[in-house]
Amino acid sequence: METIVDYLKRNLREAGPARWAAIARETGCSVHLLRKLAYGDRDNPSVNTIQPLLDLFNAVDRGERKLPEPLPEAPASEAAA
């Protein structure tokens, strides 16, 4: 049976890094956390930390919603500001 952390890792990898900023914005989690989970650098996060991600991916699995589309990248002039 797949652990919760493995479930999140698999779903984050399938979603791809391009979507992580949009997932972070929708769930209130940081992109840094998503990256750590996806690459196995965080193996025991608290339930409060990952519950929004679980809710999102479970809803996607049930067909109740789709993954958020990747956010458009800001132009270089805006990113430097």
C-alpha angles and dihedrals in degrees: 000000000000117000120231092250091050089049090053092044092052094047094047092050091047090049089051132219092278089070098043095092090053092046090048091051093049096045101036090237121128122252085233090061092048090051092049092049094046093051096041097249092125113051103162111037120166120260091243089056097052103030094093090053092048090050092051097047093043090053089050091049091051091050093243093123144359130244113269116262117250114273116248112256116249116243113262091252091058094043091055093051 
